[in-house]
Amino acid sequence: MRVSLDRKVCEGHSVCVGLVPELFDVSDDDDRVMLVAGDEVPAGLETRVLSAVARCPKQVLSVAD
Ligand code: SF4
């Protein structure tokens, strides 16, 4: 599973960071989400990543196989 994001739409609410800090952080430069470990979702994190996709208030995140 890979995760992608649309930084232009992100408002930096950090819902994703709270759910999966292993993958997401908010940049100090522009207060928008960034991937901290690449776009491949490590085994065991899939459920939390899917939760972040569903809960992002701006629908910034998406996943693909
Ligand atoms: S939850 Fe959505 S809007 Fe908030 S920081 Fe993450 S990607 Fe951006």
Boltz pocket constraint, residues with backbone or C-beta under 6 A from the ligand:
constraints:
  - pocket:
      binder: B
      contacts: [[A, 5], [A, 9], [A, 10], [A, 11], [A, 12], [A, 13], [A, 14], [A, 15], [A, 16], [A, 17], [A, 26], [A, 32], [A, 33], [A, 52], [A, 55], [A, 56], [A, 57], [A, 58], [A, 59], [A, 60], [A, 61]]
      max_distance: 6.0
